[in-house]
């Protein structure tokens, strides 16, 4: 291999690694916004993670619950309906595992397993799991979600996520603790 071929290979690999990191941050930004939906939500920041002609699709049980949406504006409008006039969620948190990102030039795919814990404005709570299949486009040097597909694996109602009971820790764990 020539030095130019080596350099080209290194630059291709570097671009792939940087793209994977940017895609990971993009997905994290989307869910950080979704974990704090309310009247204060910056819907422009939410829209910025999606390509103009993006698609958002519920599959399996989620097909009936959510349906599908085409275009950034339709996706933002749907998610915005969870924000106002009052927040749909009192608390929600999304947790991810089994990440698989594949970059191919200006496009990429990503798969994750997701767990979501939520309490709603009516004080009901549930636990949900979904398989996420996503596609991404790089437009003008910026990665955007072009397809967001969520397939429900399970959903289960729970009593509550948090209570006011003291957190059970060994007495020795508090030795030397300093209050802020």
Helices and strands as residue ranges (DSSP letters): H 3-34, H 43-47, E 50-59, H 61-66, E 68-70, H 72-80, E 89-104, E 107-120, E 125-139, E 142-158, G 171-174
